[in-house]
């Protein structure tokens, strides 16, 4: 059971291993966000997971202000529905189920973008290592990396990337670049 007085701090965009989760399968809420934000909201009775321990690595879906706003919008629907409804069973109101599905759909979309972005970043790192800009022990934050070496390698890699863009490349590369650019725009817009 999670200590409700001192839950671990939400790790935001970083994976969290071996902890308790709240919410739904498609919208995981860490203990920190649950105790600071979601406890006793109108959506809590609709959760399919409450204090479920999971050893795998997961991301908290409630760290972003945009996702919290979506959650609050769904709460508003549930609250207005409960004040006008005579039924006391959770899930009986179509408007609440629709609001929850919109929240879950946004979470699923964020998961896809996260995977695409992490794959793109992994590719950048691999290319930088291959071109001599990073070695296996370097971190993306540059804690152990030589900044001049990293800059030279990344500049070299970006120059090659620019040349591929300028010469046209093939249609698949262009489509992949457009998807990656769109993914970064979504991630940046979600801060």
C-alpha positions as a Markdown table, in Angstrom:
| # | Residue | x | y | z |
|---|---|---|---|---|
| 1 | Unk | 0.0 | 0.0 | 0.0 |
| 2 | Unk | 1.2 | 3.5 | -0.8 |
| 3 | Unk | 1.9 | 5.8 | 2.1 |
| 4 | Unk | -0.7 | 8.5 | 1.5 |
| 5 | Unk | 1.2 | 11.0 | 3.6 |
| 6 | Unk | 4.4 | 10.8 | 1.7 |
| 7 | Unk | 3.9 | 9.3 | -1.7 |
| 8 | Unk | 6.9 | 9.3 | -4.1 |
| 9 | Unk | 7.1 | 12.4 | -6.2 |
| 10 | Unk | 5.7 | 12.2 | -9.7 |
| 11 | Unk | 8.5 | 11.7 | -12.2 |
| 12 | Unk | 6.8 | 13.6 | -15.0 |
| 13 | Unk | 8.1 | 12.5 | -18.4 |
| 14 | Unk | 10.2 | 9.8 | -16.9 |
| 15 | Unk | 9.2 | 6.2 | -16.3 |
| 16 | Unk | 8.3 | 5.0 | -12.8 |
| 17 | Unk | 9.1 | 1.4 | -11.8 |
| 18 | Unk | 7.5 | -0.7 | -9.2 |
| 19 | Unk | 4.8 | 1.5 | -7.7 |
| 20 | Unk | 1.1 | 1.7 | -7.1 |
| 21 | Unk | -1.2 | 3.1 | -9.8 |
| 22 | Unk | -4.6 | 4.6 | -10.0 |
| 23 | Unk | -7.0 | 5.5 | -12.9 |
| 24 | Unk | -7.5 | 3.3 | -15.9 |
| 25 | Unk | -5.3 | 1.0 | -18.0 |
| 26 | Unk | -5.0 | 3.7 | -20.6 |
| 27 | Unk | -4.5 | 6.5 | -18.2 |
| 28 | Unk | -2.2 | 5.7 | -15.3 |
| 29 | Unk | -2.0 | 8.1 | -12.4 |
| 30 | Unk | 0.9 | 7.8 | -10.0 |
| 31 | Unk | 0.4 | 7.9 | -6.2 |
| 32 | Unk | 1.8 | 11.5 | -6.0 |
| 33 | Unk | -0.7 | 12.9 | -8.6 |
| 34 | Unk | -3.5 | 10.9 | -7.1 |
| 35 | Unk | -3.0 | 12.2 | -3.5 |
| 36 | Unk | -2.3 | 15.8 | -4.7 |
| 37 | Unk | -4.9 | 16.0 | -7.4 |
| 38 | Unk | -7.3 | 13.2 | -8.0 |
| 39 | Unk | -8.3 | 12.0 | -4.5 |
| 40 | Unk | -12.1 | 12.1 | -4.1 |
| 41 | Unk | -12.9 | 13.7 | -7.4 |
| 42 | Unk | -16.2 | 12.8 | -9.2 |
| 43 | Unk | -14.2 | 10.5 | -11.5 |
| 44 | Unk | -12.6 | 8.4 | -8.6 |
| 45 | Unk | -15.6 | 6.0 | -8.5 |
| 46 | Unk | -15.1 | 5.3 | -12.2 |
| 47 | Unk | -11.4 | 4.2 | -11.8 |
| 48 | Unk | -10.7 | 0.6 | -12.8 |
| 49 | Unk | -7.4 | 0.7 | -10.8 |
| 50 | Unk | -7.0 | 2.0 | -7.3 |
| 51 | Unk | -3.7 | 1.4 | -5.5 |
| 52 | Unk | -2.7 | -1.4 | -7.9 |
| 53 | Unk | 0.9 | -2.3 | -7.5 |
| 54 | Unk | 2.8 | -2.9 | -10.8 |
| 55 | Unk | 6.4 | -3.9 | -11.1 |
| 56 | Unk | 6.7 | -2.7 | -14.7 |
| 57 | Unk | 7.8 | 0.7 | -15.8 |
| 58 | Unk | 5.0 | 3.2 | -16.6 |
| 59 | Unk | 4.6 | 6.9 | -17.2 |
| 60 | Unk | 2.2 | 9.0 | -15.2 |
| 61 | Unk | -0.4 | 10.5 | -17.5 |
| 62 | Unk | -1.3 | 13.3 | -15.1 |
| 63 | Unk | 1.9 | 15.3 | -14.9 |
| 64 | Unk | 1.0 | 17.6 | -17.7 |
| 65 | Unk | -1.2 | 20.7 | -17.2 |
| 66 | Unk | -3.1 | 19.9 | -20.4 |
| 67 | Unk | -3.9 | 16.3 | -19.3 |
| 68 | Unk | -5.0 | 17.6 | -15.9 |
| 69 | Unk | -7.3 | 20.1 | -17.6 |
| 70 | Unk | -8.8 | 17.2 | -19.6 |
| 71 | Unk | -9.3 | 15.4 | -16.3 |
| 72 | Unk | -11.0 | 18.4 | -14.7 |
| 73 | Unk | -13.3 | 18.8 | -17.7 |
| 74 | Unk | -14.4 | 15.1 | -17.3 |
| 75 | Unk | -14.9 | 15.8 | -13.6 |
| 76 | Unk | -17.1 | 18.7 | -14.4 |
| 77 | Unk | -19.2 | 16.5 | -16.6 |
| 78 | Unk | -19.4 | 13.8 | -13.9 |
| 79 | Unk | -20.3 | 16.4 | -11.3 |
| 80 | Unk | -23.1 | 18.0 | -13.3 |
| 81 | Unk | -24.4 | 14.6 | -14.2 |
| 82 | Unk | -24.5 | 13.4 | -10.6 |
| 83 | Unk | -26.4 | 16.5 | -9.6 |
| 84 | Unk | -29.1 | 15.9 | -12.3 |
| 85 | Unk | -29.1 | 12.1 | -12.2 |
| 86 | Unk | -31.3 | 10.0 | -10.0 |
| 87 | Unk | -29.1 | 6.9 | -10.6 |
| 88 | Unk | -26.4 | 6.3 | -8.0 |
| 89 | Unk | -24.3 | 3.7 | -9.9 |
| 90 | Unk | -21.1 | 4.9 | -11.5 |
| 91 | Unk | -20.9 | 4.4 | -15.3 |
| 92 | Unk | -24.7 | 4.7 | -15.8 |
| 93 | Unk | -24.5 | 8.1 | -17.4 |
| 94 | Unk | -23.6 | 8.2 | -21.1 |
| 95 | Unk | -22.2 | 11.8 | -20.9 |
| 96 | Unk | -19.7 | 10.7 | -18.1 |
| 97 | Unk | -18.7 | 7.6 | -20.1 |
| 98 | Unk | -18.1 | 9.8 | -23.1 |
| 99 | Unk | -16.0 | 12.4 | -21.1 |
| 100 | Unk | -13.9 | 9.5 | -19.7 |
| 101 | Unk | -13.4 | 8.0 | -23.1 |
| 102 | Unk | -12.2 | 11.4 | -24.4 |
| 103 | Unk | -9.7 | 11.5 | -21.5 |
| 104 | Unk | -8.6 | 7.9 | -22.2 |
| 105 | Unk | -8.3 | 8.6 | -25.9 |
| 106 | Unk | -6.1 | 11.6 | -25.3 |
| 107 | Unk | -3.9 | 9.4 | -23.0 |
| 108 | Unk | -3.6 | 6.8 | -25.7 |
| 109 | Unk | -2.6 | 9.5 | -28.2 |
| 110 | Unk | 0.0 | 10.8 | -25.8 |
| 111 | Unk | 1.4 | 7.3 | -25.5 |
| 112 | Unk | 1.8 | 6.9 | -29.2 |
| 113 | Unk | 3.5 | 10.3 | -29.5 |
| 114 | Unk | 5.8 | 9.4 | -26.5 |
| 115 | Unk | 6.9 | 6.2 | -28.3 |
| 116 | Unk | 7.5 | 7.9 | -31.6 |
| 117 | Unk | 9.5 | 10.7 | -29.9 |
| 118 | Unk | 11.5 | 8.3 | -27.8 |
| 119 | Unk | 12.3 | 6.3 | -30.9 |
| 120 | Unk | 13.3 | 9.4 | -32.8 |
| 121 | Unk | 15.6 | 10.5 | -29.8 |
| 122 | Unk | 17.1 | 7.0 | -29.7 |
| 123 | Unk | 17.9 | 7.3 | -33.4 |
| 124 | Unk | 19.5 | 10.7 | -32.9 |
| 125 | Unk | 21.6 | 9.3 | -30.1 |
| 126 | Unk | 22.6 | 6.2 | -32.2 |
| 127 | Unk | 23.5 | 8.5 | -35.1 |
| 128 | Unk | 25.6 | 10.8 | -32.9 |
| 129 | Unk | 27.4 | 7.8 | -31.4 |
| 130 | Unk | 28.1 | 6.4 | -34.9 |
| 131 | Unk | 29.4 | 9.7 | -36.1 |
| 132 | Unk | 31.7 | 10.1 | -33.1 |
| 133 | Unk | 29.7 | 12.7 | -31.3 |
| 134 | Unk | 28.8 | 10.5 | -28.3 |
| 135 | Unk | 30.1 | 7.3 | -26.9 |
| 136 | Unk | 28.2 | 4.6 | -25.1 |
| 137 | Unk | 28.9 | 6.1 | -21.6 |
| 138 | Unk | 27.6 | 9.6 | -22.5 |
| 139 | Unk | 24.2 | 10.6 | -21.3 |
| 140 | Unk | 21.7 | 12.7 | -23.2 |
| 141 | Unk | 22.0 | 15.3 | -20.5 |
| 142 | Unk | 25.8 | 15.5 | -21.1 |
| 143 | Unk | 26.8 | 14.6 | -17.5 |
| 144 | Unk | 29.7 | 12.6 | -18.7 |
| 145 | Unk | 30.0 | 13.8 | -22.2 |
| 146 | Unk | 32.5 | 16.2 | -23.6 |
| 147 | Unk | 30.4 | 19.1 | -24.8 |
| 148 | Unk | 32.7 | 19.9 | -27.8 |
| 149 | Unk | 32.7 | 16.3 | -28.9 |
| 150 | Unk | 28.9 | 16.2 | -28.6 |
| 151 | Unk | 28.4 | 19.4 | -30.5 |
| 152 | Unk | 30.7 | 18.3 | -33.3 |
| 153 | Unk | 29.0 | 15.0 | -33.6 |
| 154 | Unk | 25.5 | 16.4 | -33.5 |
| 155 | Unk | 26.4 | 19.2 | -36.0 |
| 156 | Unk | 27.8 | 16.5 | -38.3 |
| 157 | Unk | 24.7 | 14.4 | -38.0 |
| 158 | Unk | 22.4 | 17.4 | -38.5 |
| 159 | Unk | 24.3 | 18.4 | -41.6 |
| 160 | Unk | 23.7 | 14.9 | -43.0 |
| 161 | Unk | 20.1 | 15.2 | -42.0 |
| 162 | Unk | 19.8 | 18.6 | -43.7 |
| 163 | Unk | 21.5 | 17.3 | -46.9 |
| 164 | Unk | 19.0 | 14.4 | -47.1 |
| 165 | Unk | 16.1 | 16.9 | -46.7 |
| 166 | Unk | 17.5 | 19.2 | -49.4 |
| 167 | Unk | 18.2 | 16.5 | -51.9 |
| 168 | Unk | 14.6 | 15.2 | -51.6 |
| 169 | Unk | 15.3 | 11.7 | -50.3 |
| 170 | Unk | 12.6 | 9.2 | -50.9 |
| 171 | Unk | 8.9 | 9.6 | -50.2 |
| 172 | Unk | 9.0 | 7.3 | -47.1 |
| 173 | Unk | 11.8 | 9.5 | -45.5 |
| 174 | Unk | 9.8 | 12.7 | -46.1 |
| 175 | Unk | 6.6 | 11.1 | -44.6 |
| 176 | Unk | 8.7 | 9.9 | -41.6 |
| 177 | Unk | 10.2 | 13.3 | -41.1 |
| 178 | Unk | 6.7 | 14.9 | -41.2 |
| 179 | Unk | 5.4 | 12.5 | -38.7 |
| 180 | Unk | 8.4 | 13.2 | -36.4 |
| 181 | Unk | 8.0 | 16.9 | -36.8 |
| 182 | Unk | 4.3 | 16.6 | -35.9 |
| 183 | Unk | 5.2 | 14.4 | -32.9 |
| 184 | Unk | 7.6 | 17.0 | -31.6 |
| 185 | Unk | 4.9 | 19.7 | -32.1 |
| 186 | Unk | 2.4 | 17.7 | -30.1 |
| 187 | Unk | 4.9 | 17.0 | -27.3 |
| 188 | Unk | 6.0 | 20.7 | -27.2 |
| 189 | Unk | 2.4 | 21.9 | -27.2 |
| 190 | Unk | 1.5 | 19.6 | -24.3 |
| 191 | Unk | 3.8 | 21.3 | -21.7 |
